[in-house]
Amino acid sequence: MADAAVIGVPDPTWRQAVKAVVVLKLDAAATTDDLIEHVRAQVASYKKPGVRRPRDAGLGISRAW
């Protein structure tokens, strides 16, 4: 993993939900299911991110807010 960020996003049911943005290293290989399994083993159920979209390693994560 090259970078990761966990943020809150609006949710119609819970007011806010957890979203994780993960950027893999260029030579790394992991599926979305691999990452979800890893998170499932590490955190409580209500803390698991619900949005699952791959992110290109070349894009990175902007923390400029």
N, C-alpha and C positions, 0 to 999 in steps of 0.2 A: 504494500500500500504506500503510495507516494504522499497522500494527503487525505484528510477527512474533516468534516464539519457536521455538527448536529444542530439543527435549528427548529424552532416552532413555526408551524404554518397554520393558517385559519382552518377550522374544521366545523362543519355545520352541527354536528352532534355534541362534540366535547369542547367547543370554542377554540381549542388549539390541539394540534397533533404534532408528533415528532417526525422529522424528516432528516435523514442522513444523506450527505453527499460524500461519496467515496471516489477517489481518483487512484487507480492502480498504477504501479510503475509500468513503464513502457514494455518491459519484457515479462510482466506478470500475467498470469491467467487465473481468473476466478469468475465464476458465474454469479448472477444475482442470488441464486439459491444457495451457493456456497457462503456468501456473505450473510444471508439471513440465518442460516444454520449456526454460524459462528456467533451472531448476536443472540440468537435464541438460547444458546448455552451460557451466555455471560450476564444477561440482564433480565429483569422482571418483565412479564408479558406486557404490561401497560406501557413500558418504556420502549418497546420495539418500534422502529420506523415502519410506516405503512405505505409509503410511496416508493415504488421500485422502478427506476429508470437508469439505464447505464449512462455513464459520463465518460467522454473521451479523455484519455490521459493527457493530451496536448492542451486541454482547456484550463486545467487547474481550478482552484477555488479562490474567488476574490473575497478578501476580508476588509475591503475598504468601505466601511459604512460609518 
